Amino acid sequence: TATANCSYKTLIYNDTTQTLIMSASNCATSLSRLMVPSDANVAGNVHGGTIMQMIEESACVAASRFYNHYSEEINKDGETIAQIKVLTARVESITFQQPLHVGDVAKVKAEVVFASEHTVAVAVKLMAERLPSSRKEEDTVGNRALLWIVGHLDRTTTAPGCEMAKDSMGIATVQAADPAKFQRAKAPKFDPPTDNEALMGYKLAKMAYKMRKAHQAADPASLPEMMNDESNPPSVDGIEAFSPDQSVVELAQVMLPADCVTGAGLVRGGVVMKLMDNASGVTAVRHCGTNVVTVSVDAMDMVAPVLLGDVLRICAVPVFTSGKSIEIEVKVVAERFSLQEGKFVREEIVSTKQAYFTFVSLGSAGKAMPMRPLAPKTDEDKKLFQQGKQRYEQRKAHRGAMKQKK
């Protein structure tokens, strides 16, 4: 029987002391961290990737506690026979309601709000605490997110996650453990919460789960093509339009032990999300030529895990601009190298088919500026532009509906 007592554990993370608060009743996680210059751009705005990494890590802590405290699969005759490692499978949504700045204290709360047979939904809220010299301002909601986490049984608890191996020349190499040793874990039973805010999260997650199940056979990237041929973006006086190929960015980075889940050889989702934000941010800066900030991230599916030693390629390309925002499509591919029969073999594994990051351009006063138009050239560019326009109109309609409910 779960109790409502809380235990406290102090951790050192990125040279910052954090207190994680665990409630045995819901495995909620809270952390606080001071935003420092290395977290921000030259204008002092905290990178969206830094925020997303904090959100993802908090969600994984909450999900890991939920799985490992309540799962019946990891205990036998009173002894632990396995450990459940968690990975982010899908980011339902992330909204950036207020920017964070250097000197703010970011306070993140993550709470499990729903569980299906094999996945758990974690709702995350980030509050910004500003500490002026004269008085303490009230906390403001900076971000909200809903993430889907899956658990994997690791029964080789005595074996290290990374094994030392030797190549054909006898040189020791570090290799990721075989992912085949991981078995999908069943999510523990979850009872609907009684707290009003948590109950709202439960209802939203349950609705999202049902919608996802109803459309799981469809391609999430597919969108109906517009019947008209209005492929030209709105013009902005005095600002030259750029084509998509003028701002395309591709980043490549090898995945190191520091990027992985402890002892598992599996790269943390927050690391991938931060690199995606970095690539899309560079694309936005190239297109705008100004300071930019992330304002939203559409749903993304991480369809395959990234392993230690993989070379991660992130491609970011602008696909749509409105009067004050730009949408950037990001795709992630993992290059995996192995030695088979004395020959090097290279595989390409699609980790994330596509995700859409939206940025706005900010002036010196921190206010949104007119966006440089995007001029699609090819038929594919024009198709992507129309699909982006449809997503933009859907987000706009959703925001209007939310305002009316308030």
Sequence and secondary structure as in RCSB ss.txt:
>XXXX:A:sequence
TATANCSYKTLIYNDTTQTLIMSASNCATSLSRLMVPSDANVAGNVHGGTIMQMIEESACVAASRFYNHYSEEIN
KDGETIAQIKVLTARVESITFQQPLHVGDVAKVKAEVVFASEHTVAVAVKLMAERLPSSRKEEDTVGNRALLWIV
GHLDRTTTAPGCEMAKDSMGIATVQAADPAKFQRAKAPKFDPPTDNEALMGYKLAKMAYKMRKAHQAADPASLPE
MMNDESNPPSVDGIEAFSPDQSVVELAQVMLPADCVTGAGLVRGGVVMKLMDNASGVTAVRHCGTNVVTVSVDAM
DMVAPVLLGDVLRICAVPVFTSGKSIEIEVKVVAERFSLQEGKFVREEIVSTKQAYFTFVSLGSAGKAMPMRPLA
PKTDEDKKLFQQGKQRYEQRKAHRGAMKQKK
>XXXX:A:secstr
     EEEEEEEETTEEEEEEEETTT  EEEEEE  GGGB TTSBB HHHHHHHHHHHHHHHHHHHHHHH SSSE
ETTEE  EEEEEEEEEEEEEE S  BTT EEEEEEEEEEE SSEEEEEEEEEEE   SS     EEEEEEEEEEE
EEEE  TTS SEEEEE TT  EEEEE  GGGEEE          SHHHHHHHHHHHHHHHHHHHTTTS TT    
 SS   S    TT   B GGGS EEEEEE  GGGB TTT BB HHHHHHHHHHHHHHHHHHHH SEEEEEEE  E
EB S  BTT EEEEEEEEEEE SSEEEEEEEEEEEEEEEETTEEEEEEEEEEEEEEEEEEEE TTS B     B 
  SHHHHHHHHHHHHHHHHHHHHHHHHHHH 
